Amino acid sequence: MPLVTWDETYSVHVDTLDRQHQKLFDLINELHSAMASGRGREVVGEVLAGLVEYTRVHFTTEGNYMLKYGYPGYNDHKVQHDYFISKLDNFRQDFTQGKLNVSIKLLIFLSDWLVSHIKGSDKAYSRYFQEKGLHV
């Protein structure tokens, strides 16, 4: 059973961004599934690498839309993204150093942060982008 399940309440009504958010949910659920089957430690490094790579792609896409359409909350949103990437870097360091419970802490952070970020900060730009005609 997935930890986080995508549904329309997460939609920001921009197809590209919704698909990217769904991919992030998939990565979290991949880690959760591995942990449930006792393979969390084996998978955490791979999932972290995928998250770092994919969040950079996603955050760049969001940022480019915000800049292109003059979204007034860009700077605050970028600060949140920078924080997320910093936390992922910290988790990678902890994992590399062999610290225990990294996968559990990572899973909790990811699910909490992603859900609250999408339903809060990302939803805030949703209406703005719709008014500007962005539905890509």
C-alpha positions in Angstrom: 0.0 0.0 0.0 1.5 3.4 -0.9 2.3 5.9 1.7 1.1 8.9 -0.3 -1.5 8.6 -3.0 -2.0 11.1 -5.7 -5.5 12.5 -6.2 -7.0 15.6 -7.6 -6.7 17.5 -4.3 -3.0 17.8 -5.2 -3.5 19.1 -8.7 -2.1 22.5 -9.5 -3.9 22.4 -12.8 -0.7 22.5 -14.8 -0.3 19.1 -16.5 3.5 19.2 -16.6 3.8 20.1 -12.9 1.1 17.6 -11.9 3.0 14.8 -13.7 6.3 15.8 -12.0 4.6 15.8 -8.6 3.2 12.4 -9.3 6.8 11.2 -10.1 7.9 12.5 -6.7 5.1 10.6 -5.0 6.3 7.5 -6.9 9.8 7.9 -5.5 8.5 8.3 -1.9 6.3 5.2 -2.4 9.3 3.3 -3.7 11.2 4.0 -0.6 8.2 3.1 1.6 7.7 -0.2 -0.2 11.3 -1.1 0.2 11.2 -0.3 3.9 8.1 -2.4 4.3 9.9 -5.3 2.8 13.0 -4.8 4.8 15.1 -3.3 2.0 15.0 0.3 3.1 18.8 0.6 3.6 19.4 -1.0 0.1 17.1 1.4 -1.7 17.6 4.7 0.2 20.8 5.7 -1.6 19.2 5.1 -5.0 16.0 6.9 -4.0 18.0 9.8 -2.6 19.9 10.1 -5.9 16.7 10.0 -7.9 15.1 12.6 -5.6 18.0 15.0 -5.8 18.1 14.7 -9.6 14.3 14.9 -10.1 13.6 17.7 -7.7 16.2 19.8 -9.4 14.4 19.2 -12.7 11.0 19.9 -11.1 12.1 23.0 -9.2 13.7 24.4 -12.3 10.5 23.8 -14.3 8.4 25.5 -11.6 10.8 28.4 -11.3 10.9 29.0 -15.0 7.1 29.2 -15.1 7.1 31.6 -12.2 9.7 33.8 -13.8 8.0 33.7 -17.2 4.6 34.6 -15.8 5.9 37.0 -13.2 4.7 35.1 -10.2 5.0 37.4 -7.2 5.8 34.6 -4.7 8.8 33.3 -6.6 11.5 34.3 -4.1 9.6 32.7 -1.1 9.0 29.6 -3.2 12.6 29.4 -4.2 13.7 29.6 -0.5 11.4 26.6 0.2 12.9 24.6 -2.7 16.5 25.5 -1.5 15.6 24.3 2.0 14.3 21.0 0.6 17.4 20.4 -1.5 19.6 21.3 1.5 17.7 18.7 3.6 18.2 16.1 0.9 21.9 16.8 0.9 22.0 16.3 4.7 20.2 13.0 4.3 22.7 11.9 1.7 25.6 12.8 3.9 24.0 10.9 6.9 23.4 7.9 4.6 27.0 8.0 3.3 28.3 8.1 6.9 26.3 5.1 7.8 24.0 6.8 10.3 21.1 4.7 11.5 17.4 5.5 10.9 18.1 7.6 7.8 15.5 5.9 5.7 12.7 6.4 8.4 13.6 10.0 8.9 13.9 10.6 5.2 10.5 9.0 4.6 8.8 11.1 7.2 10.4 14.3 6.0 9.6 13.6 2.3 5.9 12.7 2.9 5.3 15.6 5.3 7.1 18.2 3.2 5.8 17.2 -0.2 2.2 17.0 0.9 2.3 20.3 2.8 4.3 22.0 0.1 2.0 21.0 -2.7 -1.2 21.7 -0.8 0.1 25.0 0.5 2.8 26.8 -1.6 2.1 25.1 -4.9 -1.7 25.6 -4.6 -1.0 29.3 -4.1 0.5 29.6 -7.6 -2.1 27.4 -9.2 -4.8 30.0 -9.5 -2.2 32.6 -10.6 -1.0 30.3 -13.4 -4.6 29.5 -14.5 -5.4 33.2 -14.7 -2.3 33.6 -16.9 -3.5 30.8 -19.2 -0.9 28.2 -18.2 -2.3 24.7 -18.6 0.8 22.9 -20.1 
